[in-house]
Amino acid sequence: MRSGRSGEGRRVDMDMNASSSGVENAPDFPELPSYADGRGVRSSVDLRVLRYFLAVADEGNITWAAELLQISQPTLSRQLKGLEDALGVTLFHRGPHQISLIPEGRLLRERAQELVQLAGRMEREVRELHGSLSGTIAISCAETHSMDWLARCIAAFRQRYPEVEFEMRTCTADVTGDRLEQGLTDLGLVTEPLDVSKYDYLRTHIDDRWGILMRPDDPLSTLNEVRPEDLAGRALILPFREEVRGELVSWMGGSLRAVSTAGLCDLSINVMAMVRGGVGLAMSFGLGVPDDLCFKPLSPVLESGGAVIWKRGRTLTPAAAAFVEFLRTEGQRIAR
C-alpha cells in the first residue's frame, strides 16, 4: 500500500524481476492412498471410485446416484464399501432412505474434489501440449480496479487465440494463495500487501484508492475527503484480510480505540448490503458504487497496487504461459 501520510509510502516492492513462465519443478500432485486387496496386492484408490463417492455425497441417495452415473445400485454399493474398506473408515451414516457424510466422509469429499479437479486439469494440459493454443486459463481475482485492465487484456489475447477460454473466480488474496498452492488456479489478480517470496508476478500499474462507503444521508457525505478524526465514534466495516486491516489501522494513527468495529466483510456486494442496512461505514475501494450509496476517498491518500501472480517453481500451462508473456509485453500499452 502507499499512503500520502509518509513521503515514501508503504508500497510493497514488486520490481519487474519476475522470472519467465518456465520453471524448475513440475507441480506436486497429491498421491492417492494405497491399500492391499484380498490377494495382498497393493492397489490405489481409483479416481473413478472417487467420482462415484462424490456423486453419492452430492445426491444423498445411492439409487439416485446410480441413475446419474448409469450403473447399477449393487455395483455402486460395492464400490463404496470397497472404498471404506480401503481407507479403513466408515464414510457415511446410512439411513433407510438417505445417506449422509460423517466427519471422515466430509474430509474425503473435500480432498476428492481437489483430486478430481486436478486430474481433469492435468489431462487437459497434457493434450494442450499438442496442436494450436487452446484450453482454459483459471484466474482467481480480487475485487479491484485492475480487473478492468485485465478484462481488456483478456479480450485482446482472445483476438489472437480464440480457442483459449478463461475461468474467473472472485477470491480474497488468502483464498487465491490457497488455490495457487493446490494447483486449482493458474494465476491470481491480487492487491497489496503481497508476500512476493512465494510468487512470480507482474504489476498492473493500477492503484486502488481507499475510501469510506456510506449512505447518502450520512453526515460525512458532505465532505470531499474523509480524515482519521472524522471517523471518531463511528462503527466501521473492515476488510477480512488481517494484513489489510493493519494498513488501515496504521492510516488511522495506529489504533482503533476511537472507533468501533461493526464487522468484517470481503465481497463488495455484501459490504454494500451492510452499509445500506445501517450496520456501519465501510472502508473499501469504492468499486461499482450504486446510486443509493456514497463513496468518499481517504485523506491522507492511501492506495493499494495490483499484481498478477503465479506460484514460483510451477510450470504454467502453454495457454497460461502465453498469457503471462502477453501481459508482460502488451499489458502496459493496454493500460494506457
ABEGO torsion letter per residue (X at the ends): XBBAABAAEABBBBBBABBBABBABBBBBBBBBBBBBAAGBBBBBBAAAAAAAAAAAAAGBAAAAAAAAGBBAAAAAAAAAAAAAAAGBBABBBBAABBBBBAAAAAAAAAAAAAAAAAAAAAAAAAAABEBBBEBBBBBBBBBAAAAAAAAAAAAAAAABAABBBBBBBBBAAAAAAAAAAGABABBBBBOBBBAAABBBBBAGBBBBBBBBBBAABAAAABABBBAAAABGBBBBBBABAAAAAAAAAAAGGBAAABBBAEBBABAAAAAAAAAAGAEBBBBAGBGBBAABBBBBBOBBBBBBBBBBBBBGBBBBAAAAAAAAAAAAAAAAAAX
